[in-house]
Amino acid sequence: MIGDAKAILPLAKALLNDSDKNVRGACAVALGVLVTSSTKSSIKGLVVNNLKSAAANDASDFGKQQAQKALTTITGQAGTGTAPG
């Protein structure tokens, strides 16, 4: 079912592990939609960490961009995906 919170963890895993940049990008977009203020904090934290990793390290610019957009949507904070200096 679209919008089902049960999809969050598999999406978070595929975000970092799928070999296709389009799948990784789609996972990031979906996470940006599914993770809300009512998402359990432990799950939200894991998703945010995975999105930060993808935004900084994804092999494609597309994956990095989609991860950063989702991260901004979830946290409300814009950034480059790198830790503050």
N, C-alpha and C positions, 0 to 999 in steps of 0.2 A: 504494500500500500504506500502510495506516495505521501510523504509527510510523516511517516512512521518513525518515531524516535529509535526503534530497534535497528534502523539502518545506519545510525550514526557511527557505531564502532566499526562495522565492516567498511564503511566509507573512509573512516580515518586510517584504517590499515591500508586500503587500496591507494589512498593518497600518496603514501610513501613507497609502496611496493609494486604498483602496476607498471608494466614496461611501456605502456602507451601514454604519450603525453596528453592525448585527448581525454582518456579515461581519468588521469590524474586531475586534469583541469575540471572535468565534470564533477569529480568527487569534491573538489574545493568549493565549487558553486553550490552543490547540494548541502554541504556542511554549513555554508553561510546562510542557507535557508532554514535548515533543520535545528541548528543550535540556537536556542533562545534563552531569555532570562529564566525560563522555567526548567531548563535542562539541568540535571544534577551537576553540582559543581565539580565533582571528580571527573565526570565525563567531559564537561566543558574544558577543564584544565588539560586533559589529554588531547583534545581536538586542537586547542590553541597551541600547544607545544608542537603537534604534528604540522599544523599550518605554518608556524614559524620556521620549522625545519624545511618545509617545502618551499616557502618564500625565499629562503636563503640558499637552498641547495639543489632545487629541482634541476634536472638536466636541460630543461627547455625554458625559454623565456615565458612561453604561454603558461606553463605550470606555475612558475614563480608569480606571474601577474594574477592568476586566478586565486592562488593561495593568499596573496596579499590583500586582494579585494575581500575575500571571505573573512580574513583576520580583522580587517577594518570594520566589517559589518558586525562581527561578533563582539569585538572588544571596544569599538568606538574610537580606536586609536589608529591613525595613519602612521606609516613607517616604511622603512626600506627593507625590513626583514632582517636587519642586522642589529646586534646589541648596541645600546648607546655607548659612546666612547667616553 
